[in-house]
Amino acid sequence: MIDEKTIFSMAQANQDFSQIAHAADQTGKSIIVENDQPKYLVLSAESYSCVLELTEDEIIDIVAKRVLYRYLPAFKALANQE
């Protein structure tokens, strides 16, 4: 669940980034929105450390799974064309 206290507008980010950084320190992340859509995710170094410890192969595996999940219907449609 996303805490509303960690969501900031782009205008807020431009005016007072330290507030966003402080929120990320407290909760692990802050979200900056633009036009009511999430635009940036600010992570504390502690919460990001798990990603930093991944090997290149592990990162590729994660990205590949995300792409497969997102585009699975398209892949299935292409497979049925042959």
C-alpha positions as CSV (number, residue, x, y, z in Angstrom):
1,M,0.0,0.0,0.0
2,I,1.3,3.5,-0.9
3,D,1.3,6.0,1.9
4,E,-0.1,9.4,0.8
5,K,2.6,11.1,2.9
6,T,5.2,9.7,0.4
7,I,3.5,11.2,-2.8
8,F,4.7,14.6,-4.0
9,S,4.0,16.7,-7.0
10,M,6.7,17.7,-9.5
11,A,6.3,21.3,-8.2
12,Q,7.0,20.2,-4.7
13,A,10.1,18.3,-5.9
14,N,11.4,21.4,-7.6
15,Q,10.8,23.6,-4.5
16,D,11.9,21.3,-1.7
17,F,13.6,18.0,-2.6
18,S,14.9,17.6,0.9
19,Q,11.3,16.9,2.1
20,I,11.0,14.1,-0.5
21,A,14.4,12.7,0.5
22,H,13.4,12.8,4.2
23,A,10.2,10.9,3.4
24,A,12.2,8.3,1.5
25,D,14.5,8.0,4.5
26,Q,11.6,7.4,6.8
27,T,9.6,5.0,4.6
28,G,12.1,3.6,2.1
29,K,10.6,5.4,-0.9
30,S,8.9,8.6,-2.2
31,I,6.9,9.0,-5.4
32,I,6.9,12.1,-7.5
33,V,3.9,12.5,-9.7
34,E,3.3,14.7,-12.8
35,N,-0.1,15.2,-14.3
36,D,-1.5,12.8,-11.7
37,Q,0.7,10.0,-12.9
38,P,3.7,8.5,-11.1
39,K,6.8,9.9,-12.8
40,Y,9.7,9.1,-10.5
41,L,10.4,6.8,-7.6
42,V,12.9,8.0,-5.0
43,L,14.4,5.2,-3.0
44,S,16.6,5.3,0.1
45,A,20.0,3.7,-0.4
46,E,19.1,1.1,2.3
47,S,15.9,0.0,0.4
48,Y,17.8,-0.1,-2.9
49,S,20.7,-2.1,-1.5
50,C,18.9,-5.4,-2.4
51,V,18.9,-4.4,-6.0
52,L,22.6,-3.3,-5.9
53,E,23.6,-6.8,-4.7
54,L,22.0,-8.6,-7.7
55,T,24.3,-10.1,-10.4
56,E,23.9,-9.0,-14.0
57,D,22.3,-12.4,-14.8
58,E,19.8,-12.0,-11.9
59,I,18.8,-8.5,-13.2
60,I,18.3,-9.9,-16.7
61,D,16.2,-12.7,-15.4
62,I,13.9,-10.2,-13.5
63,V,13.5,-8.0,-16.6
64,A,12.8,-10.9,-18.8
65,K,10.1,-12.2,-16.5
66,R,8.5,-8.7,-16.4
67,V,8.6,-8.4,-20.2
68,L,7.1,-11.9,-20.6
69,Y,4.3,-11.2,-18.1
70,R,3.5,-7.8,-19.6
71,Y,3.4,-9.0,-23.2
72,L,2.3,-12.7,-22.8
73,P,-0.9,-12.2,-24.8
74,A,1.0,-10.8,-27.7
75,F,3.5,-13.7,-27.5
76,K,0.7,-16.2,-27.5
77,A,-1.0,-14.5,-30.4
78,L,2.3,-14.6,-32.4
79,A,2.8,-18.3,-31.5
80,N,-0.7,-19.2,-32.9
81,Q,0.0,-17.4,-36.3
82,E,2.6,-20.1,-37.3
